[in-house]
Amino acid sequence: MAQATGILAFKSVGKLEPGELYYFAGIDEARFKRPVVPGDQMIMEVTFEKNAPRPDPF
């Protein structure tokens, strides 16, 4: 998921500026309808709504 998030962010913005980072922050309270077993696949469809404010580095 982190790699997909990076690709979405990069393609949405257009180009990567020197020193910029794109990262996946997480998903809270994710639930699945049935137990997840090896070999299962998850297909995610996402829409880029807006840029989030940049976090303060300190």
Short mmCIF file of the C-alpha atoms (twelve columns), coordinates in Angstrom:
data_MODEL
# 
_entry.id   MODEL 
# 
loop_
_atom_site.group_PDB 
_atom_site.id 
_atom_site.type_symbol 
_atom_site.label_atom_id 
_atom_site.label_alt_id 
_atom_site.label_comp_id 
_atom_site.label_asym_id 
_atom_site.label_seq_id 
_atom_site.Cartn_x 
_atom_site.Cartn_y 
_atom_site.Cartn_z 
_atom_site.pdbx_PDB_model_num 
ATOM 1  C CA . MET A 1  0.000   0.000   0.000   1 
ATOM 2  C CA . ALA A 2  2.825   2.381   0.747   1 
ATOM 3  C CA . GLN A 3  4.253   1.996   -2.764  1 
ATOM 4  C CA . ALA A 4  0.832   2.608   -4.334  1 
ATOM 5  C CA . THR A 5  0.392   5.731   -2.211  1 
ATOM 6  C CA . GLY A 6  3.747   7.062   -3.396  1 
ATOM 7  C CA . ILE A 7  2.852   6.491   -7.042  1 
ATOM 8  C CA . LEU A 8  -0.550  8.177   -6.611  1 
ATOM 9  C CA . ALA A 9  1.011   11.205  -4.916  1 
ATOM 10 C CA . PHE A 10 3.765   11.495  -7.521  1 
ATOM 11 C CA . LYS A 11 1.362   11.233  -10.483 1 
ATOM 12 C CA . SER A 12 -1.109  13.662  -8.895  1 
ATOM 13 C CA . VAL A 13 1.507   16.366  -8.280  1 
ATOM 14 C CA . GLY A 14 3.330   15.909  -11.569 1 
ATOM 15 C CA . LYS A 15 6.961   15.923  -10.542 1 
ATOM 16 C CA . LEU A 16 9.083   15.243  -7.494  1 
ATOM 17 C CA . GLU A 17 10.948  18.264  -6.167  1 
ATOM 18 C CA . PRO A 18 14.378  17.763  -4.572  1 
ATOM 19 C CA . GLY A 19 14.016  17.015  -0.880  1 
ATOM 20 C CA . GLU A 20 10.293  16.134  -1.057  1 
ATOM 21 C CA . LEU A 21 9.055   12.910  0.484   1 
ATOM 22 C CA . TYR A 22 5.822   11.010  -0.093  1 
ATOM 23 C CA . TYR A 23 4.768   8.493   2.505   1 
ATOM 24 C CA . PHE A 24 1.850   6.366   3.580   1 
ATOM 25 C CA . ALA A 25 0.661   7.450   7.022   1 
ATOM 26 C CA . GLY A 26 -1.702  4.549   7.746   1 
ATOM 27 C CA . ILE A 27 -5.268  3.305   7.838   1 
ATOM 28 C CA . ASP A 28 -7.153  3.365   11.121  1 
ATOM 29 C CA . GLU A 29 -9.761  0.786   12.072  1 
ATOM 30 C CA . ALA A 30 -9.570  -1.276  8.865   1 
ATOM 31 C CA . ARG A 31 -12.050 -4.162  8.843   1 
ATOM 32 C CA . PHE A 32 -12.455 -7.153  6.557   1 
ATOM 33 C CA . LYS A 33 -15.707 -9.035  5.889   1 
ATOM 34 C CA . ARG A 34 -14.079 -12.439 6.311   1 
ATOM 35 C CA . PRO A 35 -10.753 -13.818 7.566   1 
ATOM 36 C CA . VAL A 36 -7.777  -12.955 5.382   1 
ATOM 37 C CA . VAL A 37 -5.736  -15.959 4.216   1 
ATOM 38 C CA . PRO A 38 -2.534  -16.296 2.154   1 
ATOM 39 C CA . GLY A 39 -3.268  -15.782 -1.538  1 
ATOM 40 C CA . ASP A 40 -6.108  -13.302 -0.962  1 
ATOM 41 C CA . GLN A 41 -5.949  -10.134 -3.031  1 
ATOM 42 C CA . MET A 42 -7.089  -6.648  -2.118  1 
ATOM 43 C CA . ILE A 43 -8.104  -4.201  -4.823  1 
ATOM 44 C CA . MET A 44 -8.174  -0.554  -3.767  1 
ATOM 45 C CA . GLU A 45 -9.707  2.281   -5.748  1 
ATOM 46 C CA . VAL A 46 -8.621  5.714   -4.570  1 
ATOM 47 C CA . THR A 47 -9.286  9.316   -5.499  1 
ATOM 48 C CA . PHE A 48 -6.842  12.127  -4.822  1 
ATOM 49 C CA . GLU A 49 -8.999  14.764  -3.099  1 
ATOM 50 C CA . LYS A 50 -6.505  17.412  -1.962  1 
ATOM 51 C CA . ASN A 51 -3.014  17.918  -0.600  1 
ATOM 52 C CA . ALA A 52 -2.789  17.548  3.152   1 
ATOM 53 C CA . PRO A 53 -0.930  20.235  5.081   1 
ATOM 54 C CA . ARG A 54 2.728   19.434  5.477   1 
ATOM 55 C CA . PRO A 55 3.653   18.163  8.934   1 
ATOM 56 C CA . ASP A 56 5.977   20.281  11.041  1 
ATOM 57 C CA . PRO A 57 9.399   18.570  11.026  1 
ATOM 58 C CA . PHE A 58 10.021  19.488  14.675  1 
# 
